[in-house]
Amino acid sequence: MKVVFANPPVIRDRDSRPENDFRIEHFVFKPWITRLPLGRHVCYALNQGLSIGNGIRYGLRAGSRWPFTLPVPLSYFPYPFFMGYAAAYLRAHGHAVNILDAVAEQEYDYDRFLAELARERADIVVVECSTPTIDIDVWFANRVAAFAKVALAGPHLNETTTREIQERNPAISFYLLGEYILSALQMAETGKPGVYASEIVMDLDAIPFPFRDYKSAAKYYDPSMPTPRPQLQVYGSKGCPFHCTFCSWPQSMYFGHVSLRSPEAIAREIREAVKQYGYRSIFFDDDTFNMGPERIARLCDHLKDTGLPWTMMGRLDLSPDWLFDKMVDSGCVGMRFGVETFNLDVLKNVRKGIERVDFRQTLEHLSRTHPHLMLHLTMMRDMPGQTDEDTRNDLRILRNMGYRPRSRKRSYQMSRCAPFPGTELHRQLQARVGAETLNNYKSYDGAMETVMKAMPK
């Protein structure tokens, strides 16, 4: 049995849709241009100043907690952990596997990627989907069904959304709900069409390291805290014990479960990956990296031995100052924190939990003690109860603290809140707005106005 996991292209313009095979009628930027020095700035200038390529959006899905599109080709390519772990688990049980990632390859031609998939001669192709790309994903899965059995997987799927798709798409054989590491093996070995409920892996150390024996393995990169390429993206844990109402993966993929990897297993994976692929830096793309002070302190000892610069994504309220200092001493050159907003009432509305502490003191300690440390804050607008004035106030605070959108040392991003299916926020809104509004899935793009903009404040 051969199973291939696919992350299809994400590109659309104002008029592209399933009925016209997502045909693009406008000028498409060649991805190589964005890889040149100042190439992305040139593309933005051509797009915004001369309207070249106007209307086209380039995006991503697999590996992203917050799928989005931009008017120029992306520079951010997240490792698709669900596909990677599922592929490794299948291979350990004797199945042939591969991953084809159009996003990491900057492949924006659907027909060309489809032909590449067909050449794999897979028995089953698993297409990972996301909410803002679900129209593309279902259309593409139906095209794959012409030469292989096809499965849909990914955070968009739950019992309700799966029924919506099943009723109109009989060519799609399998649906893998939630985390699909274990259910992918069950699907491959039974071959039974239908819906596969998720069985969560509780001990990540008990299964193989993610699959990286494919052509895109060295192309994944997070530019928010730039480190030397190639960059190894790795899990120190999965899941999160907090209950932010908007956060999709802990609710729709892990269903509240948390798995903490041992520092020794993490170090072993890093050593093997660096030896095989020559990675020059590490990014811990956890939901919440810094869980368990003693565990993280032990991991720091291992990371210091690697000698590689590393970055992470965590929470400001989970680690004492001495542990943040130890992280820096062990080679941490960048920290990324989800702040969302400085408005405590809005944070309470989304159950962030961070509103109980003065997290700005931690930021000030890091800035003062480690002036060369890269700090990147993820902010959000259009959350429940959040006004435009709240957002302007957040921007004022960021500017006063020295943060700029494209600064190397003190940067931030401002995303749009989206009530992804399967989250508590989505359930809250079902009682307030009609299905027609919530089911406008293209309006879940984290870089554009989402369905939240239509919600009463």
Secondary structure in CASP SS format (residue, H / E / C, confidence):
PFRMAT SS
TARGET T0000
AUTHOR 0000-0000-0000
METHOD secondary structure of the structure
MODEL  1
M C 1.00
K E 1.00
V E 1.00
V E 1.00
F E 1.00
A E 1.00
N E 1.00
P C 1.00
P C 1.00
V C 1.00
I E 1.00
R E 1.00
D C 1.00
R C 1.00
D C 1.00
S C 1.00
R C 1.00
P H 1.00
E H 1.00
N H 1.00
D C 1.00
F C 1.00
R C 1.00
I C 1.00
E C 1.00
H C 1.00
F C 1.00
V C 1.00
F C 1.00
K C 1.00
P H 1.00
W H 1.00
I H 1.00
T H 1.00
R C 1.00
L C 1.00
P C 1.00
L C 1.00
G H 1.00
R H 1.00
H H 1.00
V H 1.00
C H 1.00
Y H 1.00
A H 1.00
L H 1.00
N H 1.00
Q H 1.00
G H 1.00
L H 1.00
S C 1.00
I C 1.00
G C 1.00
N C 1.00
G C 1.00
I C 1.00
R E 1.00
Y E 1.00
G E 1.00
L C 1.00
R C 1.00
A C 1.00
G C 1.00
S C 1.00
R C 1.00
W C 1.00
P C 1.00
F C 1.00
T E 1.00
L E 1.00
P C 1.00
V C 1.00
P C 1.00
L C 1.00
S C 1.00
Y C 1.00
F E 1.00
P C 1.00
Y C 1.00
P C 1.00
F H 1.00
F H 1.00
M H 1.00
G H 1.00
Y H 1.00
A H 1.00
A H 1.00
A H 1.00
Y H 1.00
L H 1.00
R H 1.00
A H 1.00
H C 1.00
G C 1.00
H C 1.00
A E 1.00
V E 1.00
N E 1.00
I E 1.00
L E 1.00
D E 1.00
A C 1.00
V C 1.00
A C 1.00
E C 1.00
Q C 1.00
E C 1.00
Y C 1.00
D C 1.00
Y H 1.00
D H 1.00
R H 1.00
F H 1.00
L H 1.00
A H 1.00
E H 1.00
L H 1.00
A H 1.00
R H 1.00
E C 1.00
R C 1.00
A C 1.00
D C 1.00
I E 1.00
V E 1.00
V E 1.00
V E 1.00
E E 1.00
C C 1.00
S C 1.00
T C 1.00
P C 1.00
T C 1.00
I H 1.00
D H 1.00
I H 1.00
D H 1.00
V H 1.00
W H 1.00
F H 1.00
A H 1.00
N H 1.00
R H 1.00
V H 1.00
A C 1.00
A C 1.00
F C 1.00
A C 1.00
K E 1.00
V E 1.00
A E 1.00
L E 1.00
A E 1.00
G C 1.00
P C 1.00
H C 1.00
L C 1.00
N C 1.00
E H 1.00
T H 1.00
T H 1.00
T H 1.00
R H 1.00
E H 1.00
I H 1.00
Q H 1.00
E C 1.00
R C 1.00
N C 1.00
P C 1.00
A C 1.00
I C 1.00
S C 1.00
F E 1.00
Y E 1.00
L E 1.00
L C 1.00
G C 1.00
E C 1.00
Y C 1.00
I H 1.00
L H 1.00
S H 1.00
A H 1.00
L H 1.00
Q H 1.00
M H 1.00
A H 1.00
E H 1.00
T H 1.00
G C 1.00
K C 1.00
P C 1.00
G E 1.00
V E 1.00
Y E 1.00
A C 1.00
S C 1.00
E C 1.00
I C 1.00
V C 1.00
M C 1.00
D C 1.00
L H 1.00
D H 1.00
A H 1.00
I C 1.00
P C 1.00
F C 1.00
P C 1.00
F C 1.00
R C 1.00
D C 1.00
Y C 1.00
K C 1.00
S C 1.00
A C 1.00
A C 1.00
K C 1.00
Y C 1.00
Y E 1.00
D C 1.00
P C 1.00
S C 1.00
M C 1.00
P C 1.00
T C 1.00
P C 1.00
R C 1.00
P C 1.00
Q E 1.00
L E 1.00
Q E 1.00
V E 1.00
Y C 1.00
G C 1.00
S E 1.00
K E 1.00
G C 1.00
C C 1.00
P C 1.00
F C 1.00
H C 1.00
C C 1.00
T C 1.00
F C 1.00
C C 1.00
S H 1.00
W H 1.00
P H 1.00
Q H 1.00
S H 1.00
M C 1.00
Y C 1.00
F C 1.00
G C 1.00
H C 1.00
V C 1.00
S E 1.00
L E 1.00
R C 1.00
S C 1.00
P H 1.00
E H 1.00
A H 1.00
I H 1.00
A H 1.00
R H 1.00
E H 1.00
I H 1.00
R H 1.00
E H 1.00
A H 1.00
V H 1.00
K H 1.00
Q H 1.00
Y H 1.00
G C 1.00
Y C 1.00
R C 1.00
S E 1.00
I E 1.00
F E 1.00
F E 1.00
D C 1.00
D C 1.00
D C 1.00
T C 1.00
F C 1.00
N C 1.00
M C 1.00
G C 1.00
P H 1.00
E H 1.00
R H 1.00
I H 1.00
A H 1.00
R H 1.00
L H 1.00
C H 1.00
D H 1.00
H H 1.00
L H 1.00
K H 1.00
D H 1.00
T H 1.00
G C 1.00
L C 1.00
P C 1.00
W E 1.00
T E 1.00
M E 1.00
M E 1.00
G E 1.00
R C 1.00
L C 1.00
D C 1.00
L C 1.00
S C 1.00
P C 1.00
D H 1.00
W H 1.00
L H 1.00
F H 1.00
D H 1.00
K H 1.00
M H 1.00
V H 1.00
D H 1.00
S C 1.00
G C 1.00
C E 1.00
V E 1.00
G E 1.00
M E 1.00
R E 1.00
F E 1.00
G E 1.00
V E 1.00
E E 1.00
T C 1.00
F C 1.00
N C 1.00
L H 1.00
D H 1.00
V H 1.00
L H 1.00
K H 1.00
N H 1.00
V C 1.00
R C 1.00
K C 1.00
G C 1.00
I H 1.00
E H 1.00
R H 1.00
V C 1.00
D C 1.00
F H 1.00
R H 1.00
Q H 1.00
T H 1.00
L H 1.00
E H 1.00
H H 1.00
L H 1.00
S H 1.00
R H 1.00
T H 1.00
H C 1.00
P C 1.00
H C 1.00
L C 1.00
M E 1.00
L E 1.00
H E 1.00
L E 1.00
T E 1.00
M E 1.00
M E 1.00
R E 1.00
D C 1.00
M C 1.00
P C 1.00
G C 1.00
Q C 1.00
T C 1.00
D H 1.00
E H 1.00
D H 1.00
T H 1.00
R H 1.00
N H 1.00
D H 1.00
L H 1.00
R H 1.00
I H 1.00
L H 1.00
R H 1.00
N H 1.00
M C 1.00
G C 1.00
Y C 1.00
R E 1.00
P C 1.00
R C 1.00
S C 1.00
R C 1.00
K C 1.00
R E 1.00
S E 1.00
Y E 1.00
Q E 1.00
M E 1.00
S E 1.00
R E 1.00
C C 1.00
A C 1.00
P C 1.00
F C 1.00
P C 1.00
G C 1.00
T C 1.00
E H 1.00
L H 1.00
H H 1.00
R H 1.00
Q H 1.00
L H 1.00
Q H 1.00
A C 1.00
R C 1.00
V C 1.00
G C 1.00
A H 1.00
E H 1.00
T H 1.00
L H 1.00
N C 1.00
N C 1.00
Y H 1.00
K H 1.00
S H 1.00
Y H 1.00
D C 1.00
G C 1.00
A C 1.00
M C 1.00
E C 1.00
T C 1.00
V H 1.00
M H 1.00
K H 1.00
A H 1.00
M C 1.00
P C 1.00
K C 1.00
END
